């Protein structure tokens, strides 16, 4: 091995170490997700009792609890009663670890990021993993929630609200903390963790959230009736879905719930010219971005649910799907959940048609398939393969993409005037070099 090869190996050493650390962290998160997937639908505590064999109840030892390796050390069986332990446990741990490691490399390793077309945006590369930890942890938390929600939904046709609420809170909290982190404001070209709305859009998003809060209070105090409150009365023993005859009526209840939100948004849009203009301070902008993403992500799915239920006379999709995409928007901004719908729905239709064909050939009834896992996969594809979706958008709507590409999906538009630009610290020589490379690529 010559000196050049040694130098190259030495230069990637820190990358390998940090990536291995992120993988280990992801594997630990995957181990916790196994607990969530198996306990949360049953209403069990996630903390107690400690991990144990589901057959004999023996508490697992420390080395048996090691993510991925613990399963192989135990030979895939309980050492006490010999019952087989499912392969899904190490697969989930390995999968989440690999997912976290890939996200770290794509977000922060400049040798890979700009070289493959800019998977994220220069803001992550410019500031590094430590400075952008709040926003990055929010993204990792969302991805973990998508995995857990998909596994539970595929088994039980249910997305627990605890998962979606946690993901949304992590998204809002992560972006807010990031906005308060010194030296990590938007770059001179407007790049930040998510697309930052101007004052009119921010106020409109806050108004919509206030409308939802009012509806929630009315629901809790009994002034509004929850939809599908009598659903269980039509559910036969052993069935997952009921032949509920009043889906259209229940959509009216949901429209009443949404009325304050829609009225507040409409009023804000009508008063747009009278609202403050320009960019708000970064913390307010971060909250506005989360609120806007929450409303757009959840609102589009809710609209599809209402229109589908009114058209077909049966519940089109569950509210868990609405909450899931609202959490996606709260973390990634308003564009990503819209784009994620495209691959999500395409995958769902492809799988449904193929599964229906196989069921017909076998003389069986086709199985109902939840939409949540496909929405989750669509979101992960958007995060991991962002350049491909940018190029697809340029093919479909070239004028809009060419104008918006510098701010597409995860950053502010280049024409945005940054409020605290003078207070932003000057970038280092390395940061200037990275941004120069991004500019040369046309981003």
C-alpha positions in Angstrom: 0.0 0.0 0.0 1.6 3.3 -1.1 1.5 6.6 0.7 -1.4 7.9 -1.4 -3.6 5.0 -0.4 -2.6 5.3 3.2 -3.4 9.0 3.2 -6.8 8.3 1.6 -7.6 5.6 4.1 -6.5 8.0 6.9 -8.7 10.7 5.5 -11.9 8.6 5.6 -11.1 7.2 9.0 -13.2 9.8 10.9 -16.1 9.2 8.4 -16.0 5.5 9.1 -15.9 6.0 12.8 -18.8 8.5 12.9 -20.9 6.4 10.5 -20.3 3.3 12.6 -21.5 5.3 15.7 -24.6 6.4 13.9 -25.3 2.8 12.8 -24.9 1.6 16.4 -27.3 4.3 17.5 -29.8 3.4 14.8 -29.6 -0.3 15.8 -30.4 0.6 19.4 -33.3 2.7 18.2 -34.4 -0.4 16.1 -34.3 -2.5 19.3 -36.6 -0.1 21.0 -38.9 0.0 18.0 -39.3 -3.8 18.3 -40.6 -3.2 21.8 -42.9 -0.4 20.5 -44.3 -2.6 17.7 -45.1 -5.5 20.0 -46.3 -3.7 23.1 -48.0 -0.5 22.0 -50.9 -2.1 20.1 -51.6 -4.3 23.2 -51.6 -1.3 25.5 -48.6 -2.5 27.4 -45.9 -0.3 29.0 -42.9 0.4 26.9 -40.6 0.5 29.9 -41.8 -2.3 32.2 -41.3 -5.2 32.4 -37.8 -5.4 30.9 -37.2 -7.4 27.7 -38.0 -11.1 28.3 -38.8 -14.3 26.4 -42.5 -14.1 25.3 -42.9 -17.8 26.0 -41.4 -18.5 29.4 -41.0 -14.9 30.6 -37.2 -15.2 31.4 -35.5 -11.8 31.5 -33.0 -11.4 28.8 -29.4 -11.0 29.8 -27.3 -8.0 28.8 -25.5 -9.7 25.8 -28.9 -11.1 24.6 -30.2 -7.5 24.4 -27.3 -6.4 22.2 -28.9 -5.1 18.9 -28.4 -7.5 16.0 -25.6 -9.5 17.6 -27.7 -10.6 20.6 -30.0 -12.7 18.3 -27.1 -14.5 16.7 -25.3 -15.0 20.1 -28.4 -16.7 21.3 -28.8 -18.8 18.2 -32.2 -17.3 17.5 -33.7 -19.2 20.5 -34.5 -18.6 24.1 -31.7 -20.2 26.2 -34.2 -21.2 28.8 -37.2 -22.8 27.0 -35.7 -23.1 23.5 -38.5 -21.3 21.7 -37.5 -19.7 18.4 -37.2 -15.9 18.4 -38.4 -14.3 15.2 -35.9 -13.1 12.6 -37.8 -9.8 12.4 -36.1 -8.6 15.6 -32.5 -8.4 14.2 -33.8 -7.4 10.8 -35.5 -4.3 12.2 -32.4 -3.4 14.2 -30.2 -3.9 11.2 -32.5 -2.0 8.9 -32.9 1.1 11.2 -29.1 1.1 11.8 -28.4 1.0 8.0 -31.0 3.7 7.4 -29.6 6.1 10.0 -26.0 5.5 8.6 -27.1 6.2 5.1 -28.9 9.4 6.2 -25.8 10.6 8.0 -23.6 10.0 5.0 -26.0 11.7 2.6 -26.5 14.7 4.9 -23.0 15.4 6.1 -20.3 13.7 4.1 -19.4 16.3 1.4 -17.4 13.8 -0.6 -20.7 12.0 -1.3 -23.4 14.7 -1.0 -22.6 17.1 -3.9 -21.1 14.3 -5.9 -24.4 12.6 -6.4 -26.4 15.6 -7.2 -27.1 17.1 -3.8 -29.3 14.7 -1.8 -30.0 17.3 0.8 -28.8 20.9 0.6 -25.5 22.7 1.4 -26.8 23.9 4.8 -26.2 20.5 6.4 -22.7 20.3 4.9 -21.8 23.8 5.8 -22.6 23.5 9.5 -21.8 19.8 10.2 -23.5 17.1 12.2 -22.9 18.6 15.7 -24.3 22.1 14.9 -27.3 20.7 13.1 -28.0 17.9 15.6 -31.5 19.2 16.6 -32.8 19.2 13.1 -31.1 15.9 12.2 -32.3 14.1 15.2 -35.8 15.2 14.3 -35.4 13.7 10.9 -34.1 10.4 12.4 -37.0 10.4 14.9 -39.4 10.8 12.0 -37.8 7.9 10.1 -38.0 5.7 13.2 -41.7 6.6 13.6 -42.3 5.7 9.9 -40.8 2.3 10.5 -42.8 1.6 13.7 -46.0 2.9 12.2 -45.6 0.8 9.0 -44.9 -2.4 11.0 -47.9 -1.9 13.2 -50.2 -0.8 10.4 -49.3 -3.8 8.3 -50.2 -6.1 11.1 -53.2 -4.5 12.8 -54.5 -1.8 10.4 -53.8 0.8 13.1 -51.3 3.6 13.4 -51.1 4.5 17.1 -51.5 8.2 17.9 -48.6 8.0 20.3 -46.2 7.4 17.4 -47.5 10.2 15.2 -47.7 12.7 18.0 -44.2 11.9 19.2 -42.9 12.4 15.6 -44.7 15.7 15.2 -43.5 17.0 18.5 -39.9 16.0 17.7 -40.2 17.8 14.4 -41.5 21.0 15.9 -39.1 20.9 18.8 -36.1 20.0 16.7 -36.6 22.8 14.3 -37.3 25.3 17.1 -34.2 24.3 18.9 -32.2 24.5 15.7 -33.5 28.0 15.0 -32.1 29.0 18.4 -28.7 27.4 17.9 -26.1 30.1 17.4 -24.3 30.2 14.0 -26.7 27.9 12.2 -29.1 30.4 10.6 -29.9 30.4 6.8 -27.0 30.9 4.5 -26.6 33.9 2.3 -28.6 32.1 -0.5 -31.4 31.2 1.9 -30.6 27.6 2.6 -31.9 26.1 5.9 -33.1 22.8 7.2 -36.6 23.3 5.8 -38.3 25.9 3.6 -39.0 29.0 5.6 -42.3 30.8 4.9 -42.7 34.5 4.8 -44.9 36.4 7.2 -48.2 36.0 5.4 -47.8 32.2 5.1 -46.6 32.0 8.7 -49.6 33.9 10.0 -51.9 31.8 7.9 -50.4 28.6 9.2 -50.7 29.8 12.8 -54.4 30.7 12.1 -55.1 27.3 10.8 -53.5 25.7 13.9 -55.5 27.9 16.1 -58.7 26.7 14.3 -57.7 23.1 14.9 -57.0 23.9 18.6 -60.5 25.4 18.9 -62.1 22.3 17.3 -60.1 20.0 19.6 -61.4 22.0 22.6 -65.0 21.8 21.3 -64.5 18.0 20.8 -63.2 17.5 24.3 -65.9 19.5 25.9 -68.6 17.6 24.0 -69.7 20.4 21.8 -68.6 18.4 18.7 -69.3 14.7 18.3 -66.3 12.5 17.2 -66.8 10.7 13.9 -67.3 7.0 13.8 -68.2 7.0 17.5 -70.5 4.0 17.1 -68.2 2.0 14.8 -67.7 -0.9 17.2 -71.4 -1.6 17.2 -71.1 -2.8 13.6 -67.9 -4.8 14.1 -68.4 -8.5 14.0 -66.3 -10.7 16.3 -62.9 -11.5 14.8 -63.3 -8.9 12.0 -60.9 -6.0 11.4 -63.3 -3.9 9.3 -67.0 -3.3 9.8 -69.6 -2.9 7.2 -70.3 0.6 8.5 -73.3 2.1 6.7 -73.0 5.8 7.7 -69.6 6.8 6.3 -71.0 9.8 4.4 -72.8 11.0 7.6 -69.5 10.8 9.5 -67.7 12.9 6.9 -70.1 15.7 7.7 -69.0 15.5 11.3 -65.3 15.7 10.2 -66.1 18.7 7.9 -67.7 20.4 11.0 -64.5 19.7 12.9 -62.4 21.3 10.2 -64.6 24.3 9.7 -62.8 26.6 12.2 -59.5 25.7 10.6 -60.7 26.3 7.1 -62.4 29.6 8.1 -59.2 30.9 9.8 -57.1 30.0 6.8 -59.5 31.6 4.4 -59.7 34.8 6.4 -55.9 35.0 6.6 -55.6 34.6 2.9 -58.2 37.3 2.2 -56.3 39.6 4.4 -52.9 38.7 3.0 -52.1 42.2 1.6 -52.7 43.7 5.1 -50.4 41.2 6.9 -46.7 41.9 7.6 -44.4 41.2 4.7 -40.9 39.8 4.4 -39.3 37.1 6.5 -40.1 36.7 10.3 -37.4 36.0 12.8 -35.9 32.5 12.5 -37.6 30.9 15.5 -41.0 32.2 14.4 -40.2 31.1 10.8 -39.3 27.6 12.1 -42.6 27.3 13.9 -44.4 28.6 10.9 -42.7 26.0 8.7 -43.7 23.2 11.0 -47.3 24.5 11.2 -47.5 24.9 7.5 -46.1 21.4 6.9 -48.5 19.9 9.5 -51.5 21.5 7.8 -50.5 20.6 4.3 -49.4 17.1 5.0 -52.4 16.2 7.0 -54.8 18.3 5.1 -54.2 16.7 1.7 -54.7 13.1 3.1 -57.8 14.3 5.0 -59.2 15.8 1.9 -58.7 12.5 0.0 -60.3 10.6 2.9 -63.4 12.8 2.9 -63.8 12.9 -0.8 -63.3 9.1 -1.1 -65.7 8.3 1.7 -68.4 10.6 0.2 -67.9 9.0 -3.2 -67.9 5.4 -2.2 -70.0 5.4 0.9 -67.3 3.7 3.0 -64.3 4.9 5.0 -61.6 5.6 2.4 -58.6 5.5 4.7 -57.9 5.8 8.4 -57.2 8.9 10.4 -53.8 7.4 11.3 -52.7 8.1 7.7 -53.7 11.7 8.2 -51.7 12.0 11.4 -48.7 10.3 9.8 -48.4 12.7 7.0 -49.0 15.7 9.3 -46.0 14.5 11.3 -44.0 14.3 8.1 -44.9 17.9 7.2 -44.1 19.1 10.7 -40.6 17.7 10.4 -39.7 18.1 6.7 -41.8 21.1 5.7 -44.8 21.4 3.4 -43.4 20.2 0.1 -42.1 16.7 1.1 -45.4 15.2 2.1 -47.0 16.3 -1.2 -44.2 14.8 -3.2 -44.2 11.6 -1.1 -47.8 11.0 -2.1 -46.7 10.2 -5.7 -44.4 7.2 -5.0 -46.6 6.2 -2.0 -49.8 5.9 -4.1 -48.0 4.4 -7.1 -46.6 1.6 -4.9 -49.9 1.1 -3.2 -51.8 0.7 -6.5 -49.1 -1.6 -7.9 -49.1 -3.8 -4.9 -52.9 -3.8 -4.6 -53.4 -4.9 -8.3 -50.7 -7.6 -8.1 -52.1 -8.9 -4.8 -55.6 -8.9 -6.1 -54.5 -10.8 -9.2 -52.7 -13.4 -7.2 -55.7 -13.8 -4.9 -58.1 -14.3 -7.8 -55.8 -16.9 -9.3 -55.8 -18.8 -6.0 -59.5 -18.4 -5.6 -59.2 -16.4 -2.5 -60.7 -13.0 -1.4 -58.2 -10.2 -1.8 -56.9 -8.8 1.5 -57.4 -5.2 2.5 -54.1 -3.4 2.5 -53.3 -0.3 4.7 -52.0 2.8 3.0 -49.7 3.8 5.9 -46.7 1.7 4.9 -46.7 3.0 1.4 -46.9 6.6 2.5 -43.9 5.9 4.8 -42.0 4.3 2.0 -42.8 7.2 -0.3 -41.5 9.7 2.4 -38.3 7.7 2.8 -37.7 7.6 -0.9 -38.1 11.4 -1.1 -35.6 11.9 1.7 -33.1 9.4 0.3 -33.5 10.1 -3.5 -34.3 13.8 -3.6 -32.3 14.5 -6.8 -34.3 12.0 -8.7 -37.6 13.7 -7.6 -36.1 17.1 -8.5 -35.3 15.9 -12.0 -38.7 14.3 -12.3 -40.3 17.6 -11.3 -38.2 19.4 -13.9 -39.6 17.0 -16.5 -43.2 17.4 -15.4 -43.3 21.2 -14.5 -39.9 22.5 -15.8 -40.7 26.2 -15.4 -41.7 25.9 -11.7 -38.8 23.6 -10.9 -36.1 25.8 -12.6 -37.4 28.8 -10.6 -37.7 27.0 -7.3 -35.0 24.4 -7.4 -32.5 26.2 -5.1 -35.2 26.2 -2.4 -36.9 23.0 -3.3 -38.0 20.5 -0.6 -35.6 21.4 2.2 -34.3 25.0 2.0 -35.4 28.6 1.6 -35.7 30.2 -1.8 -32.6 32.0 -3.1 -34.4 35.3 -3.5 -35.5 35.4 0.2 -34.0 38.3 2.2 -32.6 36.8 5.4 -33.7 39.0 8.3 -30.6 38.5 10.5 -28.1 38.2 7.7 -25.7 40.8 9.2 -25.6 38.8 12.4 -24.8 35.5 10.6 -21.2 34.5 11.2 -18.9 34.4 8.2 -18.4 30.9 6.9 -15.1 29.2 7.3 -12.7 28.6 4.3 -14.0 25.0 4.2 -17.6 26.1 4.2 -16.9 28.6 1.4 -15.3 25.8 -0.6 -18.3 23.5 -0.1 -20.8 26.3 -1.1 -18.7 27.1 -4.1 -18.9 23.5 -5.2 -22.6 23.5 -4.8 -22.9 26.7 -6.9 -20.8 25.1 -9.7 -23.4 22.3 -9.8 -26.1 24.9 -10.4 -27.8 24.6 -7.0 
